[in-house]
Amino acid sequence: WNNDRYVICNSAARVSYLSDTEKEVIFILNMIRQHPRQFNQTVLARWPEKGGGTYLRNNSYYQSLVKHLAVMKPVPILQSDSLAWVSARCHAFSAGKAGYVGHDRQTGLCQSRQWFNGECCEYGSGQALEIVMNLLIDEDVPSLGHRFICLSADYGRIGVSHQPHSVYSFNTVLDFTR
């Protein structure tokens, strides 16, 4: 993965308003979107032993992600969107402070800053790869909505905010736009 051909996937590298974790989430998503089969054969193949838990080997959500990435065609990379970031940051910050879980904006300020066509929220993970893997595996989410949003060619821009959460330690909001 340390090859010049992957540099394009690091589309948020120079975005000043993003934290390192937020930049890394975008980079990992772009690597998967551009190189799904390679990611499948390397990172995902080792994930149960390296971070996700060996129970995943027999987990239907994990297995369906393996199948999905095995046939997925590359989709365009995501570019950072400052309005989507403001939207994601407001929601992640206010939800974290209140201990809230979900997509509904709890404050008038966050409702007025809402800027997305698709949204993913992840709770409890402090590391970018773990955040992305949890969203893609989408365990116990029968619709696999997070996976489909993250890998959809319908979205070309993203705002990511990773904030403290009073109940789950961390929460990360990804707001996607067209």
FIFIVEX-131415 format. One record per residue: residue in three letters; x, y, z of N, C-alpha, C, O in turn; residue number from 1; chain. Coordinates in steps of 0.001 Angstrom, whole numbers. Example, Ala and Ser with C-alpha at 12.3 -4.5 7.8 and 13.67 -1.06 7.14 Angstrom:
[node "ala",[13190,-5690,7800],[12300,-4500,7800],[13200,-3300,7800],[14236,-3319,8465],1,"A"]
[node "ser",[12850,-2250,7080],[13670,-1060,7140],[12900,30,7870],[13409,1138,8039],2,"A"]
//
This chain:
[node "trp",[820,-1206,0],[0,0,0],[861,1266,0],[327,2372,-72],1,"A"]
[node "asn",[2164,1118,79],[3064,2276,23],[3598,2436,-1394],[4788,2254,-1648],2,"A"]
[node "asn",[2709,2777,-2299],[3050,2902,-3708],[2494,4223,-4208],[1440,4670,-3756],3,"A"]
[node "asp",[3198,4845,-5136],[2755,6140,-5665],[1366,6106,-6285],[684,7130,-6313],4,"A"]
[node "arg",[933,4958,-6778],[-389,4896,-7414],[-1542,5065,-6418],[-2687,5268,-6822],5,"A"]
[node "tyr",[-1242,4983,-5126],[-2277,5140,-4108],[-2377,6575,-3582],[-3285,6888,-2812],6,"A"]
[node "val",[-1467,7436,-3985],[-1433,8817,-3490],[-2763,9529,-3755],[-3221,10307,-2918],7,"A"]
[node "ile",[-3378,9273,-4895],[-4645,9930,-5239],[-5732,9648,-4196],[-6637,10460,-4004],8,"A"]
[node "cys",[-5641,8511,-3532],[-6646,8141,-2533],[-6558,9004,-1276],[-7513,9081,-503],9,"A"]
[node "asn",[-5429,9640,-1078],[-5236,10479,99],[-5711,11906,-213],[-4972,12873,-31],10,"A"]
[node "ser",[-6941,12013,-678],[-7491,13277,-1180],[-7644,14358,-113],[-7762,15536,-448],11,"A"]
[node "ala",[-7645,13983,1147],[-7831,14953,2230],[-6520,15284,2946],[-6537,15954,3979],12,"A"]
[node "ala",[-5409,14834,2422],[-4117,14989,3103],[-3807,16430,3474],[-3217,16680,4525],13,"A"]
[node "arg",[-4186,17366,2649],[-3835,18776,2893],[-5013,19614,3381],[-4950,20843,3356],14,"A"]
[node "val",[-6066,18972,3816],[-7238,19699,4301],[-6989,20092,5756],[-6885,19232,6631],15,"A"]
[node "ser",[-6897,21377,6003],[-6460,21865,7317],[-7482,21671,8437],[-7092,21565,9600],16,"A"]
[node "tyr",[-8753,21622,8127],[-9763,21541,9195],[-10006,20114,9694],[-10721,19926,10678],17,"A"]
[node "leu",[-9434,19120,9042],[-9630,17729,9457],[-8529,17276,10410],[-7376,17682,10271],18,"A"]
[node "ser",[-8887,16437,11373],[-7894,15815,12243],[-7213,14676,11473],[-7671,14283,10400],19,"A"]
[node "asp",[-6140,14163,12020],[-5448,13046,11380],[-6359,11825,11256],[-6338,11143,10231],20,"A"]
[node "thr",[-7150,11544,12278],[-8077,10403,12228],[-9109,10603,11130],[-9412,9667,10390],21,"A"]
[node "glu",[-9649,11801,11016],[-10653,12092,9983],[-10061,11951,8582],[-10710,11417,7683],22,"A"]
[node "lys",[-8837,12427,8399],[-8147,12273,7111],[-7924,10801,6787],[-8087,10369,5646],23,"A"]
[node "glu",[-7550,10048,7801],[-7280,8627,7597],[-8550,7858,7244],[-8498,6932,6435],24,"A"]
[node "val",[-9681,8220,7831],[-10956,7587,7474],[-11221,7785,5983],[-11590,6839,5287],25,"A"]
[node "ile",[-11035,8999,5495],[-11261,9289,4074],[-10268,8516,3210],[-10652,7963,2179],26,"A"]
[node "phe",[-9017,8472,3609],[-7998,7739,2863],[-8352,6259,2754],[-8292,5687,1665],27,"A"]
[node "ile",[-8718,5641,3863],[-9068,4213,3863],[-10293,3973,2989],[-10307,3040,2187],28,"A"]
[node "leu",[-11316,4802,3137],[-12503,4645,2284],[-12130,4743,808],[-12610,3956,-8],29,"A"]
[node "asn",[-11287,5696,467],[-10874,5851,-926],[-10058,4665,-1422],[-10198,4262,-2577],30,"A"]
[node "met",[-9212,4101,-570],[-8449,2914,-951],[-9402,1759,-1270],[-9215,1041,-2253],31,"A"]
[node "ile",[-10413,1590,-439],[-11384,517,-663],[-12187,798,-1930],[-12406,-107,-2734],32,"A"]
[node "arg",[-12625,2031,-2114],[-13427,2400,-3275],[-12644,2225,-4575],[-13217,1818,-5585],33,"A"]
[node "gln",[-11352,2524,-4568],[-10529,2418,-5768],[-9946,1020,-5981],[-9732,608,-7121],34,"A"]
[node "his",[-9691,297,-4906],[-9011,-995,-4987],[-9741,-2037,-4130],[-9140,-2609,-3220],35,"A"]
[node "pro",[-11024,-2292,-4405],[-11807,-3173,-3527],[-11269,-4603,-3432],[-11246,-5182,-2346],36,"A"]
[node "arg",[-10846,-5166,-4540],[-10361,-6556,-4507],[-9051,-6669,-3743],[-8850,-7615,-2981],37,"A"]
[node "gln",[-8168,-5712,-3946],[-6886,-5739,-3238],[-7104,-5570,-1733],[-6483,-6269,-933],38,"A"]
[node "phe",[-7982,-4648,-1350],[-8296,-4456,64],[-8875,-5743,638],[-8528,-6150,1747],39,"A"]
[node "asn",[-9752,-6374,-118],[-10391,-7616,291],[-9352,-8702,574],[-9451,-9417,1571],40,"A"]
[node "gln",[-8365,-8822,-301],[-7371,-9890,-213],[-6278,-9609,817],[-5552,-10522,1211],41,"A"]
[node "thr",[-6154,-8370,1250],[-5090,-8026,2189],[-5676,-7647,3552],[-5668,-8458,4479],42,"A"]
[node "val",[-6173,-6441,3671],[-6633,-5926,4958],[-7838,-6705,5489],[-7830,-7155,6635],43,"A"]
[node "leu",[-8868,-6864,4664],[-10076,-7547,5135],[-9799,-9002,5470],[-10341,-9521,6445],44,"A"]
[node "ala",[-8966,-9672,4679],[-8655,-11080,4940],[-7998,-11278,6303],[-8168,-12323,6932],45,"A"]
[node "arg",[-7251,-10279,6757],[-6554,-10383,8043],[-7326,-9742,9201],[-6922,-9873,10356],46,"A"]
[node "trp",[-8417,-9061,8909],[-9124,-8304,9933],[-9597,-9142,11119],[-9448,-8685,12253],47,"A"]
[node "pro",[-10158,-10341,10931],[-10613,-11094,12116],[-9497,-11344,13134],[-9742,-11298,14340],48,"A"]
[node "glu",[-8292,-11604,12669],[-7180,-11863,13588],[-6530,-10577,14089],[-6019,-10540,15208],49,"A"]
[node "lys",[-6543,-9530,13280],[-5822,-8302,13609],[-6623,-7298,14431],[-6035,-6465,15120],50,"A"]
[node "gly",[-7957,-7359,14374],[-8676,-6333,15098],[-10151,-6578,15312],[-10730,-6056,16265],51,"A"]
[node "gly",[-10763,-7348,14461],[-12213,-7493,14527],[-12707,-8600,15423],[-13848,-8564,15883],52,"A"]
[node "gly",[-11864,-9585,15678],[-12280,-10734,16481],[-12444,-11957,15595],[-13077,-11879,14542],53,"A"]
[node "thr",[-11881,-13086,16010],[-11901,-14287,15171],[-13312,-14807,14920],[-13520,-15549,13960],54,"A"]
[node "tyr",[-14281,-14444,15744],[-15667,-14866,15515],[-16162,-14395,14145],[-17088,-14979,13582],55,"A"]
[node "leu",[-15540,-13333,13610],[-15989,-12789,12334],[-15858,-13783,11187],[-16632,-13719,10232],56,"A"]
[node "arg",[-14906,-14691,11256],[-14701,-15656,10169],[-16010,-16347,9783],[-16250,-16615,8606],57,"A"]
[node "asn",[-16850,-16634,10770],[-18122,-17324,10524],[-19316,-16389,10588],[-20458,-16845,10637],58,"A"]
[node "asn",[-19067,-15101,10587],[-20129,-14110,10701],[-20683,-13773,9316],[-19924,-13462,8399],59,"A"]
[node "ser",[-21989,-13836,9170],[-22605,-13612,7853],[-22383,-12187,7342],[-22293,-11985,6131],60,"A"]
[node "tyr",[-22294,-11205,8223],[-22072,-9822,7793],[-20647,-9661,7233],[-20446,-9010,6207],61,"A"]
[node "tyr",[-19680,-10252,7908],[-18296,-10231,7424],[-18201,-10971,6091],[-17603,-10466,5141],62,"A"]
[node "gln",[-18781,-12148,6020],[-18717,-12947,4794],[-19382,-12231,3618],[-18911,-12323,2485],63,"A"]
[node "ser",[-20476,-11519,3891],[-21136,-10795,2789],[-20283,-9622,2319],[-20333,-9266,1142],64,"A"]
[node "leu",[-19496,-9009,3214],[-18579,-7944,2800],[-17467,-8522,1928],[-17095,-7917,923],65,"A"]
[node "val",[-16939,-9670,2296],[-15917,-10331,1482],[-16455,-10565,69],[-15775,-10271,-915],66,"A"]
[node "lys",[-17660,-11086,-25],[-18279,-11336,-1340],[-18520,-10040,-2099],[-18300,-9973,-3308],67,"A"]
[node "his",[-18969,-9022,-1397],[-19242,-7717,-2013],[-17974,-7140,-2639],[-17983,-6735,-3802],68,"A"]
[node "leu",[-16882,-7102,-1872],[-15638,-6522,-2366],[-14993,-7372,-3463],[-14267,-6847,-4307],69,"A"]
[node "ala",[-15253,-8674,-3453],[-14670,-9563,-4465],[-15185,-9246,-5869],[-14495,-9496,-6857],70,"A"]
[node "val",[-16386,-8701,-5954],[-16966,-8407,-7278],[-17152,-6913,-7533],[-17576,-6515,-8618],71,"A"]
[node "met",[-16841,-6096,-6550],[-17055,-4658,-6685],[-16100,-4037,-7697],[-14905,-4333,-7700],72,"A"]
[node "lys",[-16628,-3189,-8541],[-15810,-2419,-9469],[-15404,-1111,-8782],[-16153,-593,-7953],73,"A"]
[node "pro",[-14241,-579,-9113],[-13807,678,-8492],[-14818,1805,-8721],[-15444,1892,-9778],74,"A"]
[node "val",[-14960,2652,-7722],[-15813,3841,-7813],[-14944,5066,-7523],[-13879,4943,-6919],75,"A"]
[node "pro",[-15394,6242,-7951],[-14578,7455,-7770],[-14232,7725,-6297],[-14962,7344,-5382],76,"A"]
[node "ile",[-13104,8389,-6112],[-12678,8747,-4757],[-13565,9851,-4204],[-14226,10578,-4945],77,"A"]
[node "leu",[-13560,9954,-2903],[-14295,10992,-2189],[-13383,12188,-1967],[-12201,12031,-1661],78,"A"]
[node "gln",[-13934,13370,-2122],[-13231,14615,-1818],[-13844,15204,-551],[-15041,15060,-304],79,"A"]
[node "ser",[-13022,15858,237],[-13504,16499,1448],[-14420,17670,1101],[-14147,18430,172],80,"A"]
[node "asp",[-15500,17806,1850],[-16481,18876,1656],[-16618,19626,2977],[-17007,19031,3982],81,"A"]
[node "ser",[-16310,20905,2992],[-16315,21665,4247],[-17711,21812,4842],[-17857,21798,6064],82,"A"]
[node "leu",[-18734,21951,4012],[-20093,22054,4542],[-20554,20737,5153],[-21225,20726,6185],83,"A"]
[node "ala",[-20194,19632,4518],[-20528,18318,5081],[-19747,18085,6371],[-20252,17443,7293],84,"A"]
[node "trp",[-18518,18603,6444],[-17740,18482,7670],[-18385,19280,8810],[-18463,18795,9938],85,"A"]
[node "val",[-18842,20489,8522],[-19527,21294,9539],[-20767,20554,10029],[-21044,20532,11228],86,"A"]
[node "ser",[-21505,19954,9118],[-22689,19173,9462],[-22323,17987,10351],[-22935,17771,11397],87,"A"]
[node "ala",[-21318,17223,9925],[-20882,16050,10680],[-20326,16447,12047],[-20597,15788,13050],88,"A"]
[node "arg",[-19550,17526,12077],[-18940,17971,13335],[-20001,18407,14342],[-19926,18055,15519],89,"A"]
[node "cys",[-20971,19158,13887],[-22020,19618,14793],[-22751,18418,15409],[-22993,18375,16616],90,"A"]
[node "his",[-23096,17446,14556],[-23823,16277,15056],[-22946,15430,15975],[-23394,15003,17038],91,"A"]
[node "ala",[-21695,15185,15571],[-20812,14349,16396],[-20540,15013,17746],[-20541,14345,18780],92,"A"]
[node "phe",[-20308,16314,17736],[-20020,17032,18979],[-21231,17034,19912],[-21111,16691,21088],93,"A"]
[node "ser",[-22402,17424,19387],[-23589,17510,20262],[-24054,16126,20709],[-24480,15970,21853],94,"A"]
[node "ala",[-23984,15125,19844],[-24377,13764,20225],[-23421,13214,21279],[-23843,12556,22230],95,"A"]
[node "gly",[-22139,13487,21101],[-21153,13018,22059],[-21330,13633,23423],[-21226,12945,24438],96,"A"]
[node "lys",[-21593,14902,23458],[-21791,15614,24724],[-23031,15097,25455],[-23020,14933,26675],97,"A"]
[node "ala",[-24109,14840,24691],[-25371,14394,25278],[-25428,12880,25503],[-26320,12394,26199],98,"A"]
[node "gly",[-24497,12141,24928],[-24545,10682,25020],[-25575,10083,24083],[-26025,8956,24284],99,"A"]
[node "tyr",[-25945,10834,23063],[-26981,10433,22107],[-26421,9486,21052],[-25256,9587,20666],100,"A"]
[node "val",[-27267,8560,20589],[-26939,7656,19494],[-28049,7768,18459],[-29225,7614,18789],101,"A"]
[node "gly",[-27683,8034,17211],[-28683,8102,16148],[-28388,9219,15167],[-27381,9919,15268],102,"A"]
[node "his",[-29295,9364,14217],[-29098,10313,13125],[-29859,11631,13283],[-29529,12619,12626],103,"A"]
[node "asp",[-30859,11650,14136],[-31663,12868,14280],[-30860,13953,14990],[-30304,13731,16066],104,"A"]
[node "arg",[-30810,15115,14374],[-30124,16260,14975],[-30910,16696,16198],[-32122,16898,16130],105,"A"]
[node "gln",[-30211,16842,17320],[-30859,17133,18597],[-30908,18608,18943],[-31576,18995,19902],106,"A"]
[node "thr",[-30211,19440,18177],[-30228,20870,18464],[-30654,21636,17217],[-30475,21167,16094],107,"A"]
[node "gly",[-31216,22813,17430],[-31590,23671,16310],[-30378,24071,15485],[-30461,24164,14260],108,"A"]
[node "leu",[-29253,24306,16151],[-28041,24662,15434],[-27628,23543,14480],[-27317,23807,13319],109,"A"]
[node "cys",[-27623,22303,14955],[-27227,21178,14100],[-28259,20924,12997],[-27901,20510,11895],110,"A"]
[node "gln",[-29521,21168,13289],[-30535,21038,12237],[-30292,22058,11138],[-30463,21746,9960],111,"A"]
[node "ser",[-29899,23264,11499],[-29664,24313,10505],[-28367,24091,9720],[-28207,24637,8629],112,"A"]
[node "arg",[-27451,23305,10259],[-26164,23029,9585],[-26158,21697,8845],[-25138,21298,8283],113,"A"]
[node "gln",[-27280,21022,8844],[-27378,19720,8199],[-27049,19839,6708],[-27651,20650,6004],114,"A"]
[node "trp",[-26090,19028,6222],[-25658,19095,4833],[-25177,17717,4401],[-23981,17432,4460],115,"A"]
[node "phe",[-26088,16866,3972],[-25707,15528,3515],[-26858,14887,2755],[-28022,15255,2909],116,"A"]
[node "asn",[-26486,13910,1925],[-27461,13065,1232],[-27448,11648,1802],[-28395,10888,1598],117,"A"]
[node "gly",[-26390,11294,2506],[-26259,10001,3160],[-25381,10174,4385],[-24434,10960,4371],118,"A"]
[node "glu",[-25692,9440,5443],[-24940,9619,6681],[-24659,8281,7344],[-25488,7371,7328],119,"A"]
[node "cys",[-23469,8183,7926],[-23076,7023,8726],[-22572,7524,10069],[-21812,8490,10138],120,"A"]
[node "cys",[-23000,6859,11136],[-22544,7183,12482],[-21959,5912,13097],[-22554,4838,13009],121,"A"]
[node "glu",[-20795,6047,13715],[-20126,4905,14329],[-19744,5301,15746],[-19320,6431,15990],122,"A"]
[node "tyr",[-19895,4370,16676],[-19680,4662,18092],[-18672,3701,18707],[-18735,2493,18480],123,"A"]
[node "gly",[-17751,4240,19478],[-16858,3435,20285],[-15461,3237,19753],[-14579,2824,20507],124,"A"]
[node "ser",[-15223,3510,18501],[-13907,3247,17911],[-13044,4496,17897],[-13501,5582,17541],125,"A"]
[node "gly",[-11789,4324,18291],[-10852,5438,18293],[-9902,5439,17107],[-9212,6431,16872],126,"A"]
[node "gln",[-9854,4346,16356],[-8922,4205,15240],[-9667,4209,13904],[-10750,3636,13785],127,"A"]
[node "ala",[-9078,4859,12910],[-9727,5027,11611],[-10085,3698,10955],[-11201,3541,10460],128,"A"]
[node "leu",[-9164,2743,10941],[-9461,1466,10287],[-10615,756,10976],[-11471,175,10309],129,"A"]
[node "glu",[-10648,795,12284],[-11733,154,13037],[-13073,831,12731],[-14096,159,12603],130,"A"]
[node "ile",[-13064,2141,12617],[-14281,2888,12281],[-14809,2422,10929],[-15987,2089,10794],131,"A"]
[node "val",[-13931,2401,9935],[-14338,2011,8584],[-14786,556,8544],[-15807,244,7930],132,"A"]
[node "met",[-14049,-331,9181],[-14417,-1748,9166],[-15775,-1982,9830],[-16577,-2773,9334],133,"A"]
[node "asn",[-16037,-1307,10938],[-17341,-1466,11598],[-18478,-1006,10699],[-19532,-1640,10654],134,"A"]
[node "leu",[-18272,84,9988],[-19313,575,9087],[-19514,-360,7893],[-20648,-578,7467],135,"A"]
[node "leu",[-18440,-908,7355],[-18556,-1781,6196],[-19105,-3157,6545],[-19914,-3706,5797],136,"A"]
[node "ile",[-18680,-3719,7662],[-19236,-5004,8084],[-20703,-4820,8437],[-21540,-5663,8115],137,"A"]
[node "asp",[-21008,-3709,9101],[-22389,-3321,9395],[-23160,-4412,10133],[-24321,-4687,9833],138,"A"]
[node "glu",[-22490,-5021,11099],[-23078,-6121,11850],[-24385,-5712,12530],[-24480,-4650,13144],139,"A"]
[node "asp",[-25370,-6566,12408],[-26705,-6382,12984],[-27489,-5240,12345],[-28453,-4749,12933],140,"A"]
[node "val",[-27094,-4818,11165],[-27854,-3834,10374],[-28304,-4564,9102],[-27571,-4581,8113],141,"A"]
[node "pro",[-29488,-5160,9117],[-29918,-5983,7982],[-29888,-5268,6625],[-29658,-5910,5600],142,"A"]
[node "ser",[-30112,-3979,6603],[-30129,-3242,5329],[-28725,-3010,4767],[-28570,-2696,3587],143,"A"]
[node "leu",[-27704,-3166,5613],[-26314,-2851,5247],[-26189,-1418,4738],[-25371,-1127,3865],144,"A"]
[node "gly",[-27002,-538,5287],[-27058,849,4847],[-25736,1581,4924],[-25404,2348,4020],145,"A"]
[node "his",[-24966,1359,5997],[-23674,2042,6120],[-22725,1588,5015],[-22038,2406,4403],146,"A"]
[node "arg",[-22692,277,4764],[-21818,-257,3720],[-22167,353,2365],[-21287,800,1630],147,"A"]
[node "phe",[-23441,365,2048],[-23843,850,730],[-23583,2340,563],[-23226,2785,-528],148,"A"]
[node "ile",[-23754,3110,1618],[-23437,4537,1534],[-21932,4721,1332],[-21514,5466,445],149,"A"]
[node "cys",[-21120,4052,2142],[-19655,4215,2063],[-19086,3823,708],[-18103,4413,259],150,"A"]
[node "leu",[-19681,2848,57],[-19123,2322,-1192],[-19876,2780,-2435],[-19570,2335,-3541],151,"A"]
[node "ser",[-20843,3650,-2267],[-21675,4069,-3394],[-21000,5107,-4292],[-20402,6072,-3815],152,"A"]
[node "ala",[-21110,4886,-5585],[-20619,5862,-6568],[-21517,7096,-6612],[-21166,8090,-7248],153,"A"]
[node "asp",[-22667,7047,-5946],[-23591,8186,-5917],[-23025,9363,-5136],[-23469,10498,-5312],154,"A"]
[node "tyr",[-22053,9102,-4280],[-21488,10156,-3443],[-20059,10462,-3876],[-19267,9553,-4126],155,"A"]
[node "gly",[-19743,11731,-3960],[-18408,12143,-4373],[-17711,13030,-3361],[-16522,13321,-3489],156,"A"]
[node "arg",[-18461,13461,-2346],[-17899,14372,-1346],[-18267,13846,44],[-19260,13140,224],157,"A"]
[node "ile",[-17428,14216,1023],[-17625,13691,2376],[-17136,14686,3419],[-16168,15416,3206],158,"A"]
[node "gly",[-17827,14694,4544],[-17381,15378,5747],[-17291,14338,6848],[-18230,13569,7054],159,"A"]
[node "val",[-16175,14306,7555],[-15971,13327,8628],[-15622,14079,9898],[-14770,14968,9891],160,"A"]
[node "ser",[-16286,13717,10994],[-15930,14286,12284],[-15851,13184,13326],[-16775,12388,13493],161,"A"]
[node "his",[-14728,13160,14018],[-14450,12175,15069],[-14367,12946,16384],[-13479,13778,16571],162,"A"]
[node "gln",[-15302,12661,17291],[-15417,13430,18533],[-15547,12509,19748],[-15903,11339,19608],163,"A"]
[node "pro",[-15256,13040,20939],[-15502,12272,22165],[-16998,11997,22335],[-17835,12768,21865],164,"A"]
[node "his",[-17321,10908,23001],[-18711,10558,23302],[-18798,10168,24769],[-17993,9372,25253],165,"A"]
[node "ser",[-19774,10728,25477],[-19866,10538,26921],[-20199,9108,27340],[-19944,8732,28484],166,"A"]
[node "val",[-20756,8319,26453],[-21103,6931,26769],[-20148,5948,26093],[-19703,4989,26724],167,"A"]
[node "tyr",[-19832,6172,24826],[-19053,5222,24025],[-17601,5647,23777],[-16947,5083,22900],168,"A"]
[node "ser",[-17100,6590,24499],[-15737,7130,24364],[-15564,7976,23116],[-15079,9105,23196],169,"A"]
[node "phe",[-15962,7434,21937],[-15843,8182,20685],[-17092,7995,19839],[-17819,7011,19983],170,"A"]
[node "asn",[-17327,8950,18962],[-18317,8776,17900],[-17796,9475,16671],[-17158,10524,16755],171,"A"]
[node "thr",[-18077,8878,15521],[-17630,9425,14250],[-18825,9532,13334],[-19571,8571,13148],172,"A"]
[node "val",[-19001,10711,12761],[-20086,10965,11822],[-19483,11221,10453],[-18572,12035,10301],173,"A"]
[node "leu",[-20007,10514,9458],[-19604,10688,8073],[-20823,11190,7307],[-21822,10481,7192],174,"A"]
[node "asp",[-20742,12399,6788],[-21822,12965,5986],[-21373,13004,4523],[-20373,13636,4184],175,"A"]
[node "phe",[-22123,12324,3674],[-21809,12191,2254],[-22723,13088,1421],[-23912,13211,1715],176,"A"]
[node "thr",[-22172,13708,392],[-22974,14512,-545],[-22639,14085,-1975],[-21648,13404,-2240],177,"A"]
[node "arg",[-23507,14516,-2871],[-23311,14189,-4292],[-22429,15199,-4960],[-22155,15085,-6155],178,"A"]
//
